[in-house]
Amino acid sequence: MTDGPLIVQSDKSILLEVDHPRADDARRAIAPFAELERAPEHVHTYRLTSLGLWNARAAGHDAEQVVNTLIEYSRYPVPHALLIDVAETMGRYGRLTLATHPTHGLVLEAGDRAVLAEVLKSKRTAGLVGDRIDDETVVVHPSERGHLKQVLVKLGWPAEDLAGYVDGEKHEIALASPTHPRTPHEEPKAWEMRPYQAQAVDGFWHGGSGVVVLPCGAGKTIVGAGAMAKSGTTTLILVTNTVSARQWRDELVRRTTLTEDEIGEYSGSRKEIKPVTIATYQVLTTKRKGVYSHLELLDARDWGLILYDEVHLLPAPIFRMTADLQARRRLGLTATLVREDGREDEVFSLIGPKRYDAPWKDIEAQGYIAPADCVEVRLTLPEHERMVYATAEPEDKYRLAACAPGKNRVVERIVAQHPDDQVLVIGQYLDQLEELSAHLDAPLITGATTVRERQKLFAAFREGEISRLVVSKVANFSIDLPEASVAIQVSGSFGSRQEEAQRLGRVMRPKADGRTAHFYAVVARDTVDQDFAAHRQRFLAEQGYAYRIVDAEDLEAPDAAR
């Protein structure tokens, strides 16, 4: 028995004692294979899952490493049955492989004939495979490559995809260097990929397809550009919205040898198809008369690389489209693989396993993202509002709590304590945001704001022409506001952990003067608003960010929230 920070239990839960001197080392060591479930103050609960272990296996971690990690950091002897289960679960990955046969094309091969017999017996694989070549090999139609991988994950036998990829149409792309100006009108500026960005590109390229997980502000776009340069082919980039599409275009022009003429935008307002085409998820999932009318974009060129920005937000219909793109290299970029719909296994099977994951605190320690101070400000509702809430229908309770009028006063106090900072106020409900915009005399950006107006206001905020900006959930994703140093969240999408991560990410771009970022969540006490806040904070707790709790009344003291 050692005095380790972990207690590993036979139900596959792992308890981490947060205050233990080796807690940070243990957290980093188990991060590749264990998933956080709960993160209160003193003991965090992780769980071993099949998907987590398969992700670790695909990333190059073997069962021996996982077992040794559990034994090294465990306070008590690790249950022997659990260690066996870990080894056997990880051993399931790759017992089946997708490969290319010299005469039969795409095939499913098995090192274990019984496993192949078992999956072929399942009704789920009916129609996805063809003739048996021998006891260990069966033909797979290329169009069913993705569907078969989905089914095999569900059956508990995830296949390792070694069938390779089509090269796609060649198109020269290089990272900009001192000999390549960023634009025709600017002097060239030297820059280089950060070490973790280069490692992420290498991890993806070695695996062929998969997901890179990096904190907001850590330069996921640069990883995408690096993958494009490595591929040197036509590229389709799928993004969350039009503003994000244009930020991708501007960053690619800055960071690579691509010109604006080589980059097309395929969105609601434009339908350009060029060697590098940036399309929004929304336009691809638009139906006309029950048909996805823009799917021809996927076949418009012989794409060599597909990039999925914010892959954790991938709409369900895109999964079906992705199943048809298995012959293309695919890279998903995200700050968190948490999906509120529980479809992480779809990302695993269709985009690829996690190829690289950098803990937020590690990137912060290297100085590449700003240190963050997270504060939950709790507001006590007045008696009459508390009674209205208590007697409301369940479906109305969150809106009543989230939009409590007292939050306006709290936000004003917080803003007053940051007179020299760029402040974002973020929320879910438009009437609440309109009130805050009026109270703060700050511009408001919502889904109804035109793309041109959004870009104009974001640019004014970046340049310091305006220092306060109120935004709806349209600003959650892929918006680059490097000088924002304070974010105040007044309402959100219920208990969404992914949204919490994205919103904190708005203020974590490194600051020119090295100052700390501040993230405030204003929460109504004794309501579902407080319950949802606890759930939302789980992901950040996993990353090592603890929330301080401050009573709203204490904000009147000037130093209370600093």
N, C-alpha and C positions, 0 to 999 in steps of 0.2 A: 504494500500500500504506500502511495506517495501523497504528498500534500499538494495535489494538483487542483486547478480551478474547475475541473469538469466532474460531473456525476453522470455517468452513462448508464441508462436504465434499459431493462429488457423490453420495454414497450417502444423502443427506438427513439425515446426522447433523450435529450442531452441538456443538462442544467449547467449553466455557466455562472460562477460567482463573480459578479462584476468588479468587486473591490479587491479581488485577489491580485497579488503582484504580477502573476503570469497571465492575467485575463486577456490582455491585448494580444499576446503571442498566441494564446489558444484560439481566440476569435479568428485571427488571420489563418491559422492552421486548419480550422474546420470549415472556413468559408467556402472552399471549392466543392464541398459535398454535403453540407448540412444546411437546412433552411430554418430561418428564424420564425418562431410562432408567436412568442410573447416576450415583451421587454420592459417589465416594470423596473423599479429602482435597483434592486440588489441581485436578483437572480433572473437571467434570461433563459428562455426555453427554446431549444433548437430541436429539429426532428430529422431523422434519416428517412428519406423517401427513395423509391426506385428511380424516379426521374433525376433527383439530385445526384445519386450515385452514378447513373448512366452519363450525366453531364460531365462528372469528374473523370469517368473512364474515357470518354471521347476527347477530353482535354489532355489526356496523357497521364493521369493519375491512376495507379493500379491499386488493387485491393490491399496489397501489403503496406503501401504508404498510408492508406486510410486507417487500417488496423493499428499500425504503429503510432499514428497520431492520437487515436483514441486511448491507447494504453499509456502513452507518454504523459498526457495531460489529465488523466482520470485520477480522482482521489481514491476511488475504491476499485477493486478488480472489475474489469469489464465483463459482463455476462458472456460466457463462451458461446452460447447459442446465437447471440447477436453478432459476434465476430464471424461466425460461420455464415450467417445470413448475409452480412455485408459482402463477404467474398463470393458467395453464390449469386447474389443479385448483380454485382459488377461483372461476374463471369457470364451473365446472360447477354451482355452487350457484345456484339460481334460474332456470336455463334452462327449467325446468319449474315451473309454478305451479299450485296448487290455488286455484280462484276460484269465485265464485257467478255463474251465468249467469241473466239475467232470466227466461228461459223453461225452461231445462233443469236448473236447480238446480246441484248441485255438478259442476264440470268440471275437467279437467286441460288446461291451456293450455301451448303451447310457442311461444317466440319463435324456436325452431329446429325446423323441421318434420322434419329428419332425426333429431333426438334423439327426438322423439315416435314416429316410425316405428320407431326402434331399440327403445325400451322396449315398444312394443306387440307387437313381434315376439317378445319374450321369453315363454317359457312361464310365467314367474313372475307375469306380470301377467294371465294368462288368468283370467277370472271376476271380476276386480277392476274392470274398466272396461266400459262399455256401448257404445252406438252412437257412431260418429264424427259430429260435427256439421259439421266441415270439416277441411281439411288440418292445422289447428293446434289443434283442440279435440276432446276426447272426453269423453263423459259418465262420471261416477263415481257409483256408488251411495253415499249418505251413510254407510251402515254399513261401507263398505270404505275409508273415508278413512284410518284408521290403518294398516290392512294395506298399502295402496298405498304410503304413505310409507316403511314398513319396506322394502318390496321395492325402491323407487327408490333408497334409500341403498345397498342391497346391489349394485344395478346400477351404482352410481357416478354417479347423476344425482339428487341430493337435491332434492326439490321445496320451494319456499318456499310455506308455507301461508298464503294470503291470503283464505281462504274465510270468515273471520270466525267468530263464536261466537254461540250463542244467549244471550240476556240472562239467562235463568234467573229464578227466582222472586225478586222484590225482598224485601230484608230490611235495614232500616236498621242500619248499623254505623258507629260513628265512634270515632276514637281518643279516649281520655279526656283531659280538659283540666281546668284549674282550675274550670270550671263543671260538670264531670261527676265526682262522687265515684267512687272506684274500687269501693267497696262501700257498702251502705247504712249500715254502722257505722263507716266511716272518714272522716276529713277528706280532701277532694280534695288531691292532690299534683300539682304541675305537672311535666311531663316532656315531652321532645320527642325525635323520632327523631334519631339521629346522622346526620351528612351521608352516610356511606356506605350507611346503611340506606335513607335516602330515595332515593339514587341507584339502589339495587338494586330498590326498588319501581317506580321510574319506568322502569328498563330492562326489567323484566318486563312492565309494563303496555303499554309502547310496542310490545313484541314480541308481546304477546297470550298467549303461553305460553312456558315454558322453565324453566331451572334457575338458581338463585342459589347461588353457592359462597362461603361465609364461614367463618372459623375457628370452632371450638367456643368458646363463651363470647362471641361477637361479637354475639349477639342475633338469631339467625335467626327465632325466634318473633316478634320485633317486626316483622321484614320480612313474615312471614305475616299479622300483624294489620294492617299497613299495606296489604297487598294486599286484604285483606277489606274494609277501610274504603273503598278505591278502588272495589271492585266493588259493594258495597252489596247483596249477594245472599246467598241461602242458600249455605252452604259445607260441603263434606265434607272432613274432614281425616283423612288416613291416617297412622298412627304405628306405631312399632315394638312398643310394649307398653303395658300398662294404666297403669303408673306414669307413663309419658310422657304418656298421654292425660290424666291428672289434672293433670299439671304444665301442659300446654297449657290446660286449662280454667281453672286458677287464674290463669295469666298473662293470658289473654284477659279474665277478669273484672277484673283489675288494670288492664290497659292500654286497654281499650275500654269502650264503653257497654253491652256485652252483660251480661246477668245470668245467674246459674247456671240459671235456668229456661229460658233460650233455648239452652242448650248440652246436647246429649245425648251419652251414651257408649254406643258399640256395641262390646262386648267379650265375652269369655267369660262374664262374670257379669251383664252388663246388655245390654239390647237397646232402647235409647232412640233414637228418631228425632225430631230437633228442627231448627229452622232452621239451627243450626250443630251438626253431628254429628261426633264424633271416634271413628273406628273403628281397630281394630288390624289390621295386615297379617295376623296369625295367624287372626283370625276370618274374614276374607274368603277366605283360602286353605284353610279347613277343608272337607274333602270328606265327604259322607255318601252312601254307596252309589254312589260314583264321581261325584257331582254336587256342584258348589260351591253349597251350600245358602243362602248368605247374599248371593248376587249381586243379589237383589232390592233390597238397600240402594242399589245404584247407580241404580236407577230409582224409589226411594221418594219422591224429591222432584225438582223441576225445578232441580237444582243449578246455580248460576251460576259456582261456582269449586270446583276440586278442589285441595287442598294435599297434597303428598307430603313428609312429614318423612323425613329421612335417605334421600333418593332413591337413593343408591348401594346401599342394602340392599333395594331393591324386589324382592320375590320374583318368580320367573319367571312364575307364573300371573297376577300382577297386570299384567304386560305385555299379556296377552291382554285383560284387562278394560279396560286403558287404551286399547287400540285401539278400543274401543266408546265412548269418552268424548271423541272428537275435537272434538265441537261445544261442549265446555265449556272455559272457560279453565283452564289447568293450571299450577301452580307447584311445582317441585321444590326442596327445600332440602337442602343438604348441606355438609359440611366438605371433602369430596373427591369428585371424580367418578370416582376409581379404583374399578373393579369387578373383583373377583378372578375373575369368570367371563367377563370380556372383553366384556360386553354393553353397553358405553358407547354403541354405535350405536343400541341399542334405546331408551335414554334420550333420545338426540338426536332420533330420529324420532317417538317417542310422547309424551314429556313436552314436549320442545322443546329447542332449542339452549341453550347457556350464555348467559345474558343479563347476568350480572354475576359478577365474580370478584375478590376482594380478597386480595392476598398477606398471609399471617399477619404477617410482619414489619412491614408498613405499618400494620396495625391496632395492633400492639404499640407502634410508634413514636408513635402518636397517643394512647396511654395507655388504650385501650379493652380490651385484654387484658393479662394479666400477662406480664412478661418471663420466659423459661423457661431453666433450666439443665438440660441433658440429659446424663445420666451412664450409661454402660454399665459395670456392675460384673462383671468376669470372674472366675469361680470355677474353680479347678483341681480336677478330681475326684481323690479318693484312688485309689491303684493298683487296689484290688479293684473299685471302682465302674467305673473306666476299662475293666477287663477284661470286666466284665459287659456294659457298653455295646458294646465292640468285637465281642463274639461274639453280640450280640442280632440277631434278625431285623429287617430294614429297617423294618417297620411299627411295631416297638416302640422304635426308637432315640429318637424325639423325646420320647416320654413319659418314658423313663428319664433323659434329659438334663434335660428341663424340670423334673422333680420330684426332682432330686438333693437328698438330705437336707441337704447343706451349705448350701443356699439359706436354710433356716430361720435359721441362725446369722447369715448375711449380712443378712437382713431385720431381725433384732433389733439388729444394730449400726447399721444406717441409722436405724431408729426412735429409737435412743438418742441419735443426733446431732441429732434434731429434737424435743426435749422440749416445745417450746412451739407446735408446728405441728399442724394437722389432717392426718392421714395416711390415705391409702387404700392398701390392698394389693390388687392385682388379679391374678387368675390364671384358668387354664382348667380345672384338674383338682380335683375336689371333695375327694378325700382329702388332697391337698396343702394346700388352703385350710382344711380342718378342723384340720390340724396347726398351721398358722400362727395360726389363731384361738385355739387353746389356748395356744400359746407366748406370744402377745401379750396374752392375756386381752381379746380384742376381739370384738365381735359379728360374725357371719357372715351375709351375704346371698347366697343362691343362687336358682336357678330354682324350688326347692321352697319358698322363703319366701313366705308369703302376701302379697298386695298390701298388706293392712292393716299387717302387721308391717314390710314394706319401708318404707312411708311413715312409720311410727313411728320406725324407726331412722334414716332419712335426715333426718327432722325433728330428732331428737336430735343428729345430727352437725352439722347446720346451726346449731343453737343453742349448740353447744359443750358440750353435756351429756356427749357422748362424743367422744374425740379420735382414736380408732383405729377403723377399719372395714375388714373383709376382705370383698371382693366378687368374685363370679364374673363371667362375661361379660355377665350381665344388666345390669350397671352401665355397659357400654360406651357406651350410646346414650341421648341425650336426658334424662340425669339432671342436675339442676341442683344442684350442691353448691359454691356460690360461695366458701366459706371454705376448701375443701380446697387446701392449698398444697404437699403432697408426695404423689406417687403412686409406688408401688413395684410394678413389673410382674415377676412371677415366671414366668409362662408365658402362652402366647397361642395364637391360631389359626394355627399354622405361620408362614408368611411374609406375613401379611396386613398390607399397608400401610394399608388403611383403618382397621383396628383400632388400629394404632399412633397414628394421628392422633386417633381418638376418645378413646383413653386419655390422651394428653397433654392433650387438651381438657378432661378432668375437672378439671385444676388451673389452667387458664388464665383462669378468670374473674378480673377485676381485683380485687385485694385492697384492703381498706379502708385499710391502712397502706402500700400501694404495694410490698410486698415481692415478691421473686422467687419464682416457682414452681419446684419441683424434680421432675424426672421420672427415676426410676431404672429401668433394665432389668437384672435379674440374670440372667446368662447363663453356661452351662457351657462352659468353654473346650475347643477342639478337638473339638466335636461339632456335630451338625446344629442344635442350639440356637443356636450362634454364627452358623452360615450363615443361618438364618432371621432372626436379629436384624439382620444386614446388609441383608437384603431388606426387612424391615419399616421400616427407617430411611430408605429411599429417598425416600418422600414428604416426610418432615420435612426432609430435606436440601434438597429442592427449595424448601421454604419458608424456608430459611436457618438451620435449626437444626442445629448440629453437635454430635455426641456426644463428650464426653470419655470416655476409657477409664480405669478405675481397677481395680487388682487387688484382689480381695476381701481379701487379707491386709493391705493398706494401710488398710483401714477401721478397724483398731484404733487408728490415730492419730486423735485427736478432730477434727482439722481437715482430714482427707484428702478428705472428700466435700463440703466446703463450697464 
